[in-house]
Amino acid sequence: MEAPVTLIEHITASQRQYPLATGAFTMLMEAVALAAKIIAHEVNTAGLGRLIGLSGRRNVQGEEVAKMDEFANATFVHTLTRCGEVCALASEELAVPIRLPGVPDPAHYAVVFDPLDGSSNIDVSVPVGTIFGVYRRVSAADGLGAVEDMLQKPRALVAAGYALYGSSTNFVYSTGRGVHGFTYDPTLGEFLLSHSDIRVPARGSIISANLAYRPRWEPDTERGISSLLEPSGSDTRYSLRYVGSLVADAHRTLLKGGLFLYPADRNSPQGKLRLLYEAGPFAYLFENAGGKATDGRQPILDKQPETLHDRTALIIGGREDVDAFLNGAQST
């Protein structure tokens, strides 16, 4: 029986394909994986400690912050700043980015992350997760990192991924050469390869959307969803599943196919998900897994962020499912 492949072994083997690689990216990913392990432990024991509930403050978007949000954000900031390979980092929970010098050499990467997506669900034991994206530095390498290192189109990502804290802890990432999933073995303290070269089924049977917002949707979104759920002359092939935690819903869609959508509406005309911290990394993962990601009008990967906290609509899924939705949206 072959020994299982660990996350770091997998990353190291992939890095060998690049003759000029220095090992900096592996060190960065080790820091991300360590943060995920620490957060997984706290999430799984949250009910026994003091991290359930709200912290009493609001973040830069005006949203109430859970205690676990603060813990997860502090954990990521600590591991990423300590690894020495990050020139700048930005988080959904930070009003301004953290700019860093490389230690001892210039750092080559900038990291954006949502430290704990779906944290309001912890109180009721619904799966939550962490989302991250890694950009190559574009600012001068002889000083601190800059905001411009993170205000890049998602197509410029050099890596993206997420950790899902549920019945098991999963870690999924891509560097542009396939999407790979790992499951955490707490007895070994390692993420072990469990889903190699994930491919999104071109056509699935599940739609994930909050239909309670349907009366607020734009006409084209309503046409698109109606074409899938209420096709004329036949029964719909789709069923509805909606957890309300982006990482959980997107993880299922990545593995099973179908469609996840969080469209713009009258209350949120630009959309509600963050381009840098949520939509961009998932678009990168789905495109690299053979799926598709759009805001309904253009590919998510081609959207240029203007600020660190830009929002967007998000539609991701199997290529045929997304195309079917878009074709229905454009019908009159």
Helices and strands as residue ranges (DSSP letters): H 7-15, H 24-44, G 46-48, E 54-58, E 64-66, H 67-83, E 86-91, E 98-99, E 109-117, G 119-124, E 128-136, G 147-149, G 154-156, E 157-165, E 169-174, E 179-185, E 190-195, E 206-208, G 211-216, H 219-229, E 239-240, H 246-256, E 259-262, E 273-274, I 275-279, H 280-288, E 292-294, G 300-302, E 311-312, E 314-317, H 319-330
